Amino acid sequence: MQQIGDILRKFDSDKDKYISREFQKYGYDLAQELGDPKNVSLYIKLAKITPRGILETARNFIKDAYKVKSKPALFLWKLKELNKNAKGKLH
């Protein structure tokens, strides 16, 4: 979890002028990290509705993966698995 001060220091008013919420910035950064800038809206929506701990776990899984052909596909697969496990623990 990042401090709000860290987020504001990284904020570029020219590049991020349409971002007004923290989850939008998180989704945008996630899309850039995964190399999938054309699907920014998907990552923003995921950042809005998915608990941050689950997103961070999937993000760290991608960082630790070796020779990944498609980071976005692997990220979404891991996110699906984590959500399935989280729902299984609730029932």
C-alpha positions as CSV (number, residue, x, y, z in Angstrom):
1,M,0.0,0.0,0.0
2,Q,1.4,3.4,-1.0
3,Q,1.3,6.6,1.0
4,I,-0.8,9.4,-0.5
5,G,2.3,11.6,-0.5
6,D,4.2,9.1,-2.6
7,I,1.4,9.0,-5.1
8,L,1.2,12.8,-5.3
9,R,4.9,13.1,-5.8
10,K,4.7,10.8,-8.8
11,F,1.7,12.6,-10.3
12,D,2.5,14.3,-13.6
13,S,-0.1,16.9,-14.3
14,D,0.5,16.8,-18.1
15,K,0.3,13.0,-18.5
16,D,-2.2,12.3,-15.7
17,K,-4.6,15.2,-16.3
18,Y,-7.7,12.9,-16.5
19,I,-6.9,11.0,-13.4
20,S,-8.8,12.2,-10.3
21,R,-9.0,9.2,-8.1
22,E,-6.3,6.9,-6.5
23,F,-7.7,3.7,-8.1
24,Q,-7.5,5.3,-11.5
25,K,-3.8,6.0,-11.1
26,Y,-3.3,2.5,-9.7
27,G,-5.0,1.0,-12.8
28,Y,-3.1,3.2,-15.2
29,D,0.2,2.2,-13.6
30,L,-0.7,-1.4,-13.6
31,A,-1.5,-1.3,-17.3
32,Q,1.8,0.3,-18.0
33,E,3.7,-2.2,-15.9
34,L,2.0,-5.1,-17.7
35,G,2.7,-3.5,-21.1
36,D,-1.0,-3.3,-22.0
37,P,-1.8,0.4,-22.4
38,K,-4.7,-0.1,-24.8
39,N,-6.7,-1.8,-21.9
40,V,-6.2,0.8,-19.3
41,S,-10.0,1.0,-18.6
42,L,-10.0,-2.7,-17.7
43,Y,-7.2,-2.2,-15.1
44,I,-8.9,0.9,-13.7
45,K,-12.2,-1.1,-13.2
46,L,-10.3,-3.9,-11.6
47,A,-8.6,-1.4,-9.2
48,K,-12.0,0.0,-8.4
49,I,-13.8,-3.2,-7.6
50,T,-11.1,-5.7,-6.5
51,P,-9.5,-5.6,-3.1
52,R,-6.0,-4.1,-3.3
53,G,-4.4,-7.1,-1.5
54,I,-5.6,-9.4,-4.3
55,L,-4.3,-7.1,-7.0
56,E,-1.0,-6.7,-5.3
57,T,-0.6,-10.5,-4.9
58,A,-1.3,-11.0,-8.6
59,R,1.1,-8.1,-9.5
60,N,3.9,-9.6,-7.4
61,F,3.3,-13.0,-9.0
62,I,3.9,-11.4,-12.4
63,K,7.1,-9.6,-11.2
64,D,8.4,-13.0,-10.0
65,A,7.5,-14.9,-13.2
66,Y,10.3,-15.8,-15.6
67,K,10.1,-15.6,-19.4
68,V,6.4,-14.7,-19.6
69,K,4.9,-14.6,-23.1
70,S,1.9,-12.5,-22.1
71,K,2.0,-10.6,-18.8
72,P,-1.6,-9.4,-19.1
73,A,-2.9,-12.9,-19.6
74,L,-0.9,-14.4,-16.7
75,F,-2.0,-11.5,-14.5
76,L,-5.7,-12.0,-15.3
77,W,-5.4,-15.8,-14.8
78,K,-3.7,-15.3,-11.4
79,L,-6.3,-12.8,-10.4
80,K,-9.1,-15.2,-11.3
81,E,-7.5,-17.9,-9.2
82,L,-7.1,-15.6,-6.2
83,N,-10.7,-14.4,-6.5
84,K,-11.8,-18.1,-6.7
85,N,-9.8,-18.9,-3.5
86,A,-11.1,-15.8,-1.7
87,K,-14.7,-16.7,-2.5
88,G,-14.2,-20.3,-1.4
89,K,-13.0,-19.2,2.0
90,L,-16.1,-17.1,2.5
91,H,-18.5,-20.0,2.0
